[in-house]
Amino acid sequence: MNQLDTTYAGLWRRLQAWIVDLILMMLTACAIAIVASPFIYIGATIYTRDQHLLNLIYKYSGASIGIITYFAYFIGFEISKFQATPGKLLFNLKITDMEGNPIGVGRSAFRLISKFLSGFLLGLGFVICDFTQQKQALHDIIANTLVIRSESEQSPEQAP
């Protein structure tokens, strides 16, 4: 990837895309939970009549739906032909490896898990993207990924 031809995505554009994605992902998880809840509850009542255990099963199945949806949403969209989640598409962003190629499942999962480290550091792992040459957040540095503006978003002088 020719660095002169690439516009890297800064913190604010990435944050806006993430907010859109978070809303869409949460709506998706809620829809799945609403559809799955009766089946989970019926299945659990066949297993036990203990109300405490039923509450635990119900609670943890909801958390599991949220976690699975989170990973499926971000990994699924990042490895798609668009190389971006709907939020990133809305803001003309995409994720690539360091050479500008699409990323695979492993790298996307590693990047997603690394985001937790960025968050654990009081958000500083995200903020550093405005202070690195290629606008990489900590999780991008760890996973060797870039978030760039799509070619349609780059100015004519920057487009290849």
Secondary structure, DSSP 8 states (H G I E B T S, - for coil): --GGG--B--HHHHHHHHHHHHHHHHHHHHHHHHHHHHHHHHHHHHH---HHHHHHHHHHHHHHHHHHHHHHHHHHHHTSTT-S-HHHHHTTEEEEETTS----HHHHHHHHHHHHHHHHTTTHHHHGGGGSTT---HHHHHHTEEEEE-TTTS-TTT--
